[in-house]
């Protein structure tokens, strides 16, 4: 008896992960992706540059890989235990990034594309799904991300009766390594922390004194910026604010955010503390391109290079890509979706990824992972409960589907320990030794992570 395929719309990280999970469960899947580059012409989006699956358009970092003390690192660990194609490809194509897991974006995308194309149960169709999926598609995952096509977005909004919610993600510039002045800048990770690849000097650091910092802030505030019409409304997500918006919130904001100088020492003059430091993170496996960490911007292209060359060490910087903006769309998931990520108004349709209101590449892929597992279980005649809320995966589902908003507006969220049920901070360690008060919060995070992995193993049947 032939099993009808599940349809996944969108070949980003969430859609790719969903398709993989479905196929690995033994169910055929058709992955629909509108981007293509063939004889019929090239079709792309405002943010994407290739037709590769799981293309990363904003940052090459999956953030911290520390499962014991960081919630996103815990999410990495949980996804690895769930046979995540996204995590497997990320591990295979990682580049040095201190305590973070960063990837060569081209190699990462090519790996995901290759593995999905090679899977016997995956069919990739290059086409745009305009409007609602055909009625005979009885099991569909919509994973169209922040750049959902207008026709599909409007059809979903008409079906749900909800107004559109949106914000703008800002993209950071990328610099050619050979143009960085290493007589001024130096290599070091914050607190010399080693990352997954064992590199404790994964970042390039560009120091500023107070006078240089103040001049830079003046330039940010004065520089012409991309303007938006009043009706567009721009409720920026706090985790991805443009640097000039941060500067507008206070002149000291940046040096307590992406330009904080703590944990870094200039080897040329260790006795002088930098007033602020700009960090660059490796962007490709060759190490030829470096991303300006936290420097997403809406400055107009004409002034970006001039402004960023004010940074010591970047006086002659050559930019492989300047910063920019792209619109992000997400639905009111707590009202519209059930616990299995199905649209209440049309249960044949599930949603996954950033369109559900999770923020970040890893979180988007995680929801794709769960949507794929839910859809496959349903196609096989069964059902699957979400992982326990004590896990990072379960906590994300609870956030986007739970009735916990207390009348407030639903906003995108990264994974964090605040989404998991709390534990009391331990006062003694496993050997009975008293834990100093200042270290108990860290010990608490470790206990929450151990509990999460244990509960996930039970959910997986391990």
N, C-alpha and C positions, 0 to 999 in steps of 0.2 A: 504494500500500500504506500503510495507516494505521499510524502508530507508536504503540505503547501508551504511555500517560503514565507518568511517574515521580511517585511520591507523596512529598511533603515534609510531615512532621508538625511543626508549630510555626511560628508567624509572627513570631518575634522577629528579631533582627538576623541570626543564622546561617541560619534558615529562609528569610527573605526573600532573603538573598544567594544561597543555594543555588537557590531557585526562579528567580531572575533569570538566573543563569549557565546553568541548564538551558534556559530559554526562548531565551536569546540564542544557544545552540548549535543551535537549530532543533528542539528536542524538546519535546513538550507536557508540562506539569507541573500537578499538582493540589496546591495548598497548603492544608493542613488546619489551622485555627486554632480553638481552643475558645472564645476570648473573642468575645463578640458583644453587640450592643445593638440589639435589634429588637422587633417586636411580641410575640415569644414571651418577652421578658424579657431582663434584662441578666445576662451571665455574665462574671465577671472572675476575678482571682486575688488572693492576699493582698498582692501588691506592685503589680500593674498597676492603673491607674485608667481606662483607655480600652480600646476594642476596636481601636485602630490597630495596624497592622503596625509592627514594629521600634520599639516603644515603649521608651524608656530610663527605667528606674525608679530608678537609683542616682545617677548623675552625668551631667552633660551634656558631659563632657570626653572627647575621644579622646586626651588627653594630648599629648605633644610632636609637632609637625609638622616637626621638623628631621631630614631624611632623612640628612644627612651625619654627624651625631654622636649620634643617638639611635635606638635600635633600633625603638621604636614608630613614629617618624617614617619610618624605612626601610620598615616594614611598610605604612604609608600609601602610600608611593610605589609599592611593588610592587602593592598592590591597585588603585591607579589605573591602572596599566599593564594590569591584568587586567579592565578595564571593570567595576569594582565599583559596584553601585548604592548601597551604603552610603556609600562615600567620595564619590561624586558628589552624593548628597543632603546629606551633611555639608558639603561645600564650598559648596553652594548656600545653606545655612542656617546658616553659621557666625556666631558672635558673638565680640566681643573677648575674648581670654583670654591676653594676653602671647604667650609662645612656644608655647602649646598650641592645639589645634584643638577648640574647644567649639561646641556647636550650640544653636539654639532647638529644644528637644525636640519641641514640638508641630508646628512647621513641618517638621522633619526626618521625623517619623513620617508626617505627612500626605503628604509628597512621595513617600516609599517606597510608601505604600499606593496613591496615585494612579497611579504608574508601573506597579506590578504589576497593578492592576485594568485598566489600559488595554492591557496586552500581550495580543496575540491568542492566544498559546500558554499563558497562565496562567489557571487556573481556581481561584478561592478558595472553599473550602467551610468554613462556620462550623459545626464540630462537634468534639466530643471523641473521640479515639481511645482507647477504654478497652481495656486489654490489648494483646496483640500485634496488628499489622495483619493483615487478612485474607490468607489464603494465596495468593490470586490476585494480590496485589500483589507482583510479582517484583523490583521495584527501588524501594526505600524509603529515605528519609533521615529519621532521627529527630533533630530539632533542638529538643527541648522545653525545653532550658535548665535553670536552677536550680529551676524550679517544675514539673517533670515531674509529671503527674497520678499519684496513688498506684497506680492500677490498671496503668498502663503501666510505671511504674518497677518494680513488683513482678513483672510478667510478664517483663521483661528480666532481672531478677535471678534469677528461677527458671530462665530459659533458660540463663543464663551460669554459674550456680552460684556467683556471687560475693556477698559481703556488701555491704550498702550503705555507701558512703562519703559523708559530708556535712559541711558546715561552715555557718557563718552569715555572711551579708553584712550589714553595717550601713549604714543610709541616713542621709545628712547632712541637717540642717535647711536650709530655704530662707527667706530674709528679704525683706520688702518694702523696696525701696530708700528710699522716702520716710521710713521710720522709723529710718534710720541717721543718727547724729549726725556730719555732715561737718565740724563745728567741731573734732572730735577725730580722726576718721579722715581718711585722704587716699588719693588715687589714685596708684598706681605699680606697675609690674611689677618683679619682682626683677631687679636690675642694669639696670633700664630697658630690658630686652630687648623688641624688637618682635616681635609675633606675625604670623601669616599675613595679618591685616587691617591691619598696620602700626601697631597701637596699642601704645605703650610704657608706657601707664598703664592697664592692663586690670584691675587688681585694686584692691579697697578694702582698706586696711590699718588695723587697730585695734591700737594699741600698748599694752603693759603694762610697768609697772616691776616690780621684784622682789617688792615687797610685794603688788601686785595679782595677780601670777602665783602666788605661794604660796597666797593665799586662794582662788584659782580651783582650784588642784590639790586643796586641802582639800575644796572643795565637790564636785568630781568623785568623789573617793574616798568621801565620806560619803553621796552621793546614792543613793536607792533605785534598783535596776536590775532589768531584766527577768531573771527567774530561770528556769533550765532544770532539768528533772529529771536526776538523776544518770545515768540510762541513755541520755540523749540524746547525751552527749559532744560537746563544742564545740571542735574543733580549728580555731580561727580561722586564716584565711589572712593571713599577715603584711602583705600589701599593702593590706588593708582592715580593720585592727584598730579596734575602737571606741576612742575617745579615753580612756575611763576604764580600759580594759585596758592601754593604753600607759602611763597614769599609774601604774597598779599595778606596772609593771615598773621604775619609778624616777621620782623627782620631776622629774628633768631631761630625761626622755625626750621630752616634748612640745616643749620649746624647742629640741631638736635634731632634731625631726621636722616636723610640720605647722605648728608655731608658731615656727620658727626665724626670727631677726630679720636674718639676713645679707642683704646686697644691697639693703637698704631704708633710706631716710633720711627722718625726719620733717621736713617742710619748715618746721614751726613752730619747731623747735629743732634744727637740724642737728648741733649739737655734743653732744647727749645721745643716747646709743645706747639703744634700747629693749631691755628684758630679754627680751621675747617679743612676737611679733606674730601676730594672727589675721588671715587673709586671707579675703576674700569674692570669689567669681568670678561673673561675669554668667551667669544661667541661662536667659534668654529674649531674643529679638531686640529686644524693646522696651526691655530694660534695666531693667525694673521689679522683677525678682526676682533675688536673689543667693544663691548657694550657699556655705555655710561650708566652706572647703576643708579636707579631711582630718578633718572633724568628724563622721564616722559615729559613732553612739552607741546604746547599749542602755539609757541612762537612761530611767526611766519618764516619760511625757509630763507628769505633774503637776509635775515639778521641772525639766524642761528649760528652759523659758522663764526661770524664776527664776535658774537657774545661768548661762545664756548672757548674761543681762542684766548680769552682773557684769563683762563685757568692756567696756572703755572704747570708747565710740562706739556700743555696742549697748544702752545703758541703757533705751531705750524701743523696742527692737526688736519688730516685729510679724512673726509667723511665718506664712508661707503653708503651710508643712509642717514638722512636727516630725520628729525622727529616729525610726528604727525598725529592725527586723530582719526578714530573710526567710531561709529555709532554702535552702541550695544543695546540690544533689545531683550527683555525678559518678561515672562508672564507672571501673574499673581498666583504663584503655585499653591500657597496654603489654601486658597479658595477654590482653585480650579482642578487640582490633582488629588487623587486618592493615594493611599500608602504604597500602591504598586506603580505609582507614577503615571497612572492612566488619567486621561482627561474625563472628568465626570460627565460632561455633556456629550462625549463620544468615546466610550471605553475602548474602542478598537485602536485608539491612538494613545501612545505613550510619549512622554517628553524626556529628553536627556540633555545633559551638558549645560552650558552657560545660559541657555534660554530659560532654564528652570529657576535661575536666581542663585546659583552657586558662582563663586568668583575664583578664577585661577585655572590653569591648565590641568593640574592634578585633580582638583575637585570636579571639573567638567568630565574628565575621563572616568572618574569614580562613579558618577551618576550614570554614565553610559554603560559601565560595567554592570551595574545593578539592573538597569533597564533591559539590557540584553539577557541577563539571567531570568528576570521576571517573565519576559516575552517567551523565551525558550521553554520555561516550565509550563506556561499556559498552552503553548502549541502542542506540547507532549501530553496534554490532558490533565495536568496537575496545577499546583499553585506554589508560590514561594513567599514566605514571610520575609520582610526586610531584616537585615542583621540587627542584633540588639542595639539599643541606643547607647550602650556602654562602649561600642566600637566607633571608630571615626566614620566608617561607612554608614552605620546606622544613625549616627548623630546628624550627618548631612541630610539623610532622608527625612529625619524628624524635623530639621530646620525648615526644609522647603515644603513639607506637607502638614506640619503640625499646626494646631490651632492655638498658637502661643503669642500672637502678635499684639494682644491687648488693645486692639483698635488702632495701632500704629501702622504706618505704611511698610510693606514688605520690601526689604532691600537686599542686594547681593551680599554674600558672606563667604569668607575663606573658612576653612576648617580651623578650629581652635579649641583648646581644652574647655573653654566656657560652654561649648555645645554639648559636652559629655556630662553625665551625672557626676556630681562631685564626690570626692572621698576626703576623709579627714586627714590632714597632714600628719605623717608619722613623727613621733618624737624620738624613737630609737631605730637604728638600722637592723639589718638581718642578723647581725652578731650581738645585738643588745646594746650597742654603743650609742650614747646620746648624740642626736643630730643637732648641730647648732641651729638656732632659730632662723638665721638668714638662709639656711640651706633646706629648710623643711618644704618650702614651696616646690623646689626642684625635685625633692624626694617624692612629693605627692604626685607630680607629673609622671614619674617613673612607675609608680604603683598603678596609676590610671592606664598607662600604656601596657603594662603587664596584664592587667585585667582585660583590656580590649583585645589583645591577641589571643588570650585564653578563651574569651567568649566568641571570638570569630572562629577559632578552630572548632568549637562546639557547633556553631552554625553551619560550618562546612562539613561537619561529620567526621572531623579528623580525630 
